[in-house]
Amino acid sequence: MVPGDHAEESIMAMADGGHGGGKEGARVMDGGEESERGHGDGGFTVKDMLWHGGSVWDAWFSCASNQVAQVLLTLPYSFSQLGMASGLVLQVFYGLMGSWTAYLISVLYVEYRARKEREGVSFKNHVIQWFEVLDGLLGPYWKAAGLAFNCTFLLFGSVIQLIACASNIYYINDRLDKRTWTYIFVACCATTVFIPSFHNYRIWSFLGLGMTTYTAWYLTIAAAVHGQVPGAKHSGPNSLMLYFTGATNILYTFGGHAVTVEIMHAMWKPRKFKYIYLVATLYVFTLTLPSASTMYWAFGDALLTHSNAFSLLPKSGWRDAAVILMLIHQFITFGFACTPLYFVWEKAIGMHHTGSVLRRALARLPLVLPIWFLAIIFPFFGPINSAVGALLVSFTVYVIPAVAHMLTYRSAHARLNAAEKPPAFLPSWSGMFVVNAFVVAWVLVVGFGLGGWASVSNFVKQIDTFGLFAKCYQCPPRAHLPAAGSPLSAPARH
């Protein structure tokens, strides 16, 4: 049995008589902690400490760690497109907007699970996912939309991690081109098929946040110590296309809650998730705001052609340590993005309820192939974030949750029997509707509309400049050593 399934059994045992409305459902969902903590007759073990997570802290580490992966290295690039003022304001704005829609997703999960458990539905050995929540609350068309957008986003989210791995390692070892490094890292990241579920990311989430914290403060301190480059210019924003490309990358930055439902389902008390994403975002601000602003102050417009912040900092042991830590973290984030895809695939082929970790791992492996192939086709570190943000994240984690919440609670009966009432800071259903409508309008016009135009235009420009299957995207030209008696060879063109 997959670790964590005993908690589901204890939850469902308490659900057998639960037919009494929202409060009853709350007791059902929050009833598994004590059973979970007592998992195994041997009491507390090192394995439990490292492997078997489901607490509020586990969820917080998962949210904070997953939110700032490789995008930490592209935010200075976004600042060069936006300018300092817009970069700072949009980070705070999209961070709060992302926290709001993560809250909506958590509310809809609680509503769906409470309704199903009152009907006696068992989730033994079954991980609830976002598309199932949409299906249960709004019907099959919403299920199809949620499945399409979420899976495509997570697919490209995994692709981005592979691209980032190849881009980062190149600054330590440039004897291999970035495409070759991608081949190597896809083999490393494929080992995530052996991690059964989000219960088992406890130690990885903890370490991952420590790695991004080190990297963020390395960027901040290294840029400050380096000082401004001679003649540094800070001309951003200097075009609408670049401005909205940068804005959409920040939209992508705080849209990492496509795995919210899976993280909640791994918790012993899912109802406690409500404000976890907001607290995680506030911590993330302490990493992203100083690092991006200091890097932009130091290097200015040079960042426009250097989407990876590592590329402008001098080689040192501190930088190499940051690169290595980010590589490990990107392996973790690859697993975060891929695990929901693994669940969908398992359900499609009838392997999701299989207790054997090895059989499930073998069943998951084919999913790695399209991810590897797409990373080879589109190795555009930085621009691909903005394109994914505009075309996929805008719907997956902003528009769909806001519209789904409005439709789920459109009737007085649904509002009266809601498993979760409006939050204390916005106790009116009408107020929630207004906020949701604003989120939908803003993201459709600014994120998907203007952001889509800008990011796709920039993406096409990268294809025109470097071509598909680019061997070494934005690699500095390297002169080949001449053979004896021969003239100097021309710089390599990547």
NORCORMO-V677277 format. One record per helix or strand of 3 or more residues. SS is the DSSP state (H for helix, E for strand). FROM is the first residue (numbers start at 1). TO is the last residue. If there is no record, write none. Layout:
SS&FROM&TO ; SS&FROM&TO
//
This chain:
H&5&15 ; H&22&29 ; H&33&37 ; H&46&51 ; H&56&67 ; H&70&73 ; H&75&82 ; H&84&118 ; H&130&138 ; H&140&169 ; H&178&194 ; H&198&226 ; H&240&253 ; H&257&265 ; H&270&273 ; H&276&305 ; H&309&312 ; H&317&349 ; H&357&364 ; H&366&377 ; H&383&408 ; H&412&416 ; H&424&426 ; H&429&466
//
